[in-house]
Amino acid sequence: MKKLLGILVLGLLWCNASFAETPTAWKIDDKYLTPKCFIYEWLSSHNFSEFHDRYAGGLDWKEWLTNIGLYYGKEIPLEDSFEDSFGNTLSLTRYLKDCTSSKPIIEDEEKFLSYEVSGIKPKDSCKILAPNVSAKCLDIKIIKLRQKYLRMAPIMESHIYGIFELANKNKIILPLKMNYVVEKKTSEEKIEDTSSLDKVSYFGVPMAHDKLLYMGITPEEELNNLLHIFEILIYGENEETVYSEDGRYWTRTGCKLGDCGNKGLLWIDLKKKVAIGVISHSFWGLLSYKDGQIFIFSNYFENSKDFPDEFIKAYSNWIKNKAIKPSLYRFLNSKNEIKQLSQIK
């Protein structure tokens, strides 16, 4: 969670502003690299924590990560892959045949990830940044990755990646230097002036006061911010994003990485700027455990009876598809009050 804790900022608007200039896709031979080609640190830091544990041998986290290219061909075997404790297959090697396109694609809408080429390095840089890689270096560039988050400001990081050709002619791309340069947002990406900065905001829609709660979702056995808890779920595993046919309603669901017993749903009416969040959990405090607890929060409704029918429809489909059996309901309303409900509406 190193990265998540370092970049959370309250009340920021997630917007669809593009880069100031139209970026160009990275082209190699007759193919274009897509965002899937680039290994980057997840919001939870889980993937690079696993890489560090497997390859770093006690080296300082920041030093190892910043100069990761120095360790390929020695501590980090090329093409090595392994399963983490959750059954995910992880590898620092990405094959171009698995991530390139015949058309230029610089944005992955499902992952909220886009990229641009921000600099070109001479091929000799490969030997400096990855001296133990014997494969032929074909190209090396500085790539600016842009990760968009629903409530937070977009995060932009610059890393250096190299493309290599193996003896069997397969082409791979490796992260050679992870700089973690977090840049300021462009002038187009403005912070929305909400009435209170202690409210969670998505698409500029204030959702709720950011209560301190414990639901058994965060790794620490202590109270944590509601927004922190919620984003662990909707940016975890099995993420799904759905727009209604008319584009008015937006729904995103997900579950905790490695623990899909804890789930989250975010529903937004993009026309009225109304948002509702839902968490399915088992703990309410350290000592109170019960499966199927439902926590609903919104800054736009004092009474759950006023929930929109479209939200009820999305919620009902979610609990049915995910086989959730609600045991009780709690609602954090627009007056910052938590009320226990006998039914959702």
C-alpha positions in Angstrom: 0.0 0.0 0.0 3.0 2.3 -0.1 1.9 4.0 -3.3 -1.7 4.3 -2.4 -1.0 6.0 0.9 1.4 8.4 -0.8 -1.0 9.8 -3.4 -4.4 9.9 -1.9 -5.8 13.5 -1.9 -9.3 14.3 -0.9 -12.0 16.0 -3.0 -10.3 16.0 -6.4 -12.1 15.8 -9.7 -11.5 12.9 -12.0 -11.9 14.3 -15.4 -11.5 13.4 -19.0 -8.9 16.0 -20.0 -6.4 14.8 -22.5 -2.7 15.6 -22.8 -1.9 19.2 -23.9 -0.7 17.9 -27.3 -1.9 14.8 -29.2 0.5 12.1 -28.2 2.0 9.6 -30.6 1.9 5.8 -30.1 5.3 4.0 -30.0 5.8 2.1 -33.2 8.1 -0.8 -33.8 8.3 -2.4 -37.2 4.7 -2.2 -38.5 3.0 -2.5 -35.0 2.0 0.0 -32.4 2.5 -0.5 -28.6 -0.7 -0.3 -26.6 -0.9 0.6 -22.8 -0.9 -3.2 -22.1 2.8 -3.3 -23.1 3.9 -1.3 -20.0 4.6 -2.8 -16.7 3.9 -0.3 -13.9 3.3 -0.3 -10.2 -0.3 -1.0 -9.2 -2.1 1.4 -6.9 -1.7 -1.2 -4.1 2.0 -1.7 -4.9 1.3 -5.4 -4.7 2.9 -6.4 -7.9 6.2 -4.6 -7.3 6.3 -5.8 -3.7 6.2 -9.3 -5.0 8.9 -8.5 -7.6 11.1 -7.0 -4.8 10.6 -10.0 -2.5 11.5 -12.4 -5.3 14.5 -10.6 -6.9 15.9 -7.8 -4.7 17.7 -9.9 -2.1 17.4 -7.3 0.6 18.2 -4.3 -1.5 16.6 -1.0 -0.6 13.2 -0.7 -2.2 13.7 2.7 -3.8 17.2 2.0 -5.1 16.2 -1.3 -6.6 13.0 0.1 -8.2 14.7 3.2 -9.6 17.5 1.2 -11.3 15.6 -2.1 -12.0 17.4 -2.5 -15.4 20.7 -3.2 -13.7 19.4 -6.5 -12.3 18.1 -8.1 -15.5 20.2 -11.1 -16.6 21.4 -11.6 -13.1 19.0 -11.4 -10.2 16.1 -11.0 -12.6 16.0 -13.7 -15.3 14.5 -12.6 -18.6 11.1 -14.3 -19.3 10.8 -15.3 -15.7 7.2 -15.5 -14.4 5.6 -16.8 -11.2 2.3 -16.9 -9.3 1.8 -14.7 -6.3 -0.1 -15.7 -3.2 -3.4 -14.8 -4.9 -2.8 -16.9 -8.0 -2.0 -14.0 -10.3 0.8 -14.6 -12.8 3.4 -11.9 -12.6 6.4 -11.1 -14.9 8.6 -8.2 -15.6 8.9 -9.4 -19.2 6.1 -8.4 -21.6 6.0 -9.9 -25.2 5.2 -7.5 -27.9 3.1 -10.1 -29.7 0.7 -10.0 -26.8 0.3 -6.2 -26.5 0.7 -4.5 -29.9 -1.8 -3.4 -32.4 -2.0 -2.7 -36.1 -3.6 0.7 -35.2 -2.3 3.3 -32.8 -3.9 2.8 -29.4 -2.6 4.9 -26.5 -5.5 4.6 -24.0 -6.9 1.5 -22.2 -10.4 2.7 -21.1 -10.9 -0.4 -18.9 -7.7 0.2 -16.9 -8.0 4.0 -17.0 -4.4 4.0 -18.4 -2.9 6.0 -21.2 0.6 6.8 -22.4 2.7 9.1 -24.5 6.3 9.0 -25.7 7.9 11.9 -23.9 11.5 11.3 -24.9 13.9 9.2 -27.0 17.1 7.7 -25.7 20.0 6.5 -27.9 20.2 2.7 -28.2 23.6 2.8 -26.3 21.6 3.7 -23.2 20.4 0.1 -23.1 23.9 -1.1 -22.2 24.1 1.6 -19.4 20.7 0.9 -17.9 20.6 -2.9 -18.5 24.3 -4.0 -18.9 23.6 -7.7 -18.3 21.0 -8.1 -21.0 22.6 -9.9 -24.0 19.5 -9.6 -26.2 19.7 -7.0 -29.0 18.3 -3.6 -28.0 15.9 -2.4 -30.7 14.6 0.8 -29.2 14.5 2.7 -25.9 12.2 5.5 -24.9 10.9 7.6 -22.0 7.3 6.9 -21.5 4.8 9.0 -19.6 2.1 6.9 -18.1 -1.1 8.5 -17.1 -3.4 6.8 -14.6 -6.9 8.2 -14.0 -8.7 7.6 -10.8 -12.4 8.3 -10.1 -11.9 10.5 -7.1 -8.2 11.4 -7.3 -6.2 13.7 -9.6 -4.7 11.8 -12.5 -1.2 10.4 -11.7 1.5 10.9 -14.3 4.8 9.0 -14.0 7.8 8.8 -16.3 9.6 5.6 -16.8 12.2 4.3 -19.3 11.4 1.2 -21.3 13.5 -0.8 -23.7 12.5 -3.2 -26.5 14.8 -6.2 -27.0 15.0 -9.0 -29.6 15.7 -12.5 -28.1 17.7 -15.2 -29.8 14.4 -16.8 -30.9 13.4 -13.5 -32.6 10.6 -12.9 -30.0 10.5 -9.2 -29.1 10.0 -8.1 -25.5 9.7 -4.9 -23.6 11.2 -4.3 -20.1 11.0 -1.4 -17.6 14.6 -0.2 -17.3 14.3 2.8 -15.0 11.3 3.6 -12.8 11.6 7.2 -11.9 8.3 7.8 -10.2 8.1 11.4 -11.4 4.7 12.6 -10.3 3.9 15.7 -12.4 1.4 18.4 -11.7 -1.9 18.3 -13.5 -2.4 20.4 -16.6 -4.3 23.7 -16.4 -7.3 21.9 -18.0 -7.5 19.5 -15.0 -9.0 21.7 -12.4 -9.9 20.9 -8.8 -13.6 21.2 -8.2 -14.5 23.6 -5.4 -16.8 21.4 -3.3 -18.5 22.8 -0.2 -16.4 20.6 2.0 -13.0 19.0 1.5 -13.8 16.1 3.8 -16.1 14.5 1.1 -15.2 11.8 -1.3 -15.6 13.0 -4.9 -16.1 11.0 -8.1 -16.5 12.8 -11.5 -16.6 15.9 -9.3 -19.6 14.5 -7.4 -19.1 14.7 -3.6 -20.1 11.3 -2.3 -20.0 11.4 1.5 -18.0 12.7 4.5 -14.9 10.6 4.8 -15.6 8.7 7.9 -13.1 6.6 9.8 -14.3 3.0 9.8 -13.1 -0.6 10.2 -14.6 -3.3 7.9 -11.8 -5.8 7.8 -10.8 -4.7 4.3 -7.6 -2.7 5.0 -4.5 -4.7 6.1 -4.2 -2.6 9.3 -6.4 -3.6 12.2 -7.4 0.0 12.8 -9.9 2.6 11.7 -9.3 3.8 8.1 -10.7 6.4 5.7 -13.9 5.4 3.9 -12.4 6.4 0.6 -9.3 4.3 1.2 -11.5 1.2 1.9 -13.7 1.8 -1.1 -10.9 2.2 -3.6 -9.3 -1.0 -2.5 -12.4 -2.7 -3.7 -13.2 -0.9 -7.0 -9.6 -1.0 -8.0 -8.9 -4.5 -6.8 -9.9 -7.7 -8.7 -12.7 -8.5 -11.2 -13.3 -4.8 -12.0 -16.2 -4.1 -14.3 -17.3 -0.8 -15.8 -20.7 -0.4 -17.4 -22.5 2.5 -19.1 -26.2 2.5 -19.7 -27.3 2.5 -23.3 -28.0 6.2 -23.3 -24.7 6.9 -21.5 -26.4 8.6 -18.6 -25.7 6.0 -15.8 -22.2 4.7 -15.0 -21.5 1.7 -12.8 -18.1 0.2 -11.6 -17.8 -2.9 -9.4 -14.8 -4.8 -8.0 -13.5 -6.7 -5.1 -10.5 -6.8 -2.8 -7.4 -8.3 -4.3 -7.2 -11.9 -3.1 -10.4 -11.6 -1.0 -13.5 -11.3 -3.2 -15.7 -11.7 -0.1 -15.3 -8.0 0.2 -16.9 -6.1 -2.8 -17.7 -2.6 -3.9 -20.1 -0.9 -6.3 -20.1 2.7 -7.5 -23.1 4.1 -9.3 -23.3 7.6 -10.8 -26.0 9.5 -12.6 -23.8 11.6 -14.9 -26.7 14.0 -15.9 -27.9 14.9 -12.4 -24.4 14.5 -10.8 -25.7 12.0 -8.2 -23.5 9.2 -6.9 -24.0 6.3 -4.5 -21.4 3.8 -3.2 -22.0 0.4 -1.8 -19.6 -1.9 0.2 -20.3 -5.6 0.9 -18.3 -6.6 4.0 -18.2 -8.9 7.1 -16.6 -6.8 9.9 -18.1 -3.8 11.6 -15.3 -2.9 14.1 -12.6 -5.3 15.2 -14.9 -7.6 17.2 -18.1 -7.6 15.3 -18.3 -10.2 12.5 -21.2 -11.0 10.3 -21.3 -12.0 6.6 -23.3 -10.0 4.1 -23.2 -6.6 5.8 -24.1 -3.8 3.3 -22.8 -0.3 3.8 -24.3 2.4 1.5 -23.1 6.0 1.3 -24.1 9.1 -0.6 -24.0 12.8 -0.1 -27.2 13.3 -2.0 -29.8 11.4 -0.1 -31.0 11.8 3.5 -33.5 9.0 3.2 -32.9 5.7 1.4 -36.5 5.7 0.2 -35.4 8.4 -2.3 -32.8 6.3 -4.0 -33.3 6.4 -7.8 -34.9 3.4 -9.5 -31.9 3.0 -11.8 -29.6 2.7 -8.8 -31.9 0.0 -7.2 -31.8 -1.8 -10.5 -28.0 -1.7 -10.7 -27.7 -2.7 -7.1 -30.1 -5.6 -7.4 -28.3 -7.0 -10.5 -25.0 -6.7 -8.6 -26.1 -8.7 -5.5 -27.7 -11.3 -7.7 -24.8 -11.8 -10.1 -22.3 -11.8 -7.2 -24.4 -14.1 -5.0 -24.4 -11.6 -2.2 -26.9 -12.3 0.6 -27.4 -9.1 2.6 -27.7 -9.7 6.4 -28.2 -6.0 7.4 -28.0 -2.5 5.9 -26.3 0.7 7.0 -26.6 4.0 5.3 -24.3 7.0 5.6 -26.5 9.8 4.5 -26.2 13.5 3.3 -26.3 14.7 7.0 -23.3 12.5 7.8 -25.4 10.2 9.9 -25.1 6.4 9.9 -28.5 4.7 10.1 -29.3 1.0 10.2 -32.0 0.1 7.6 -34.5 -2.8 7.6 -34.5 -2.7 3.8 -32.7 -0.7 1.1 -35.8 1.2 -0.1 
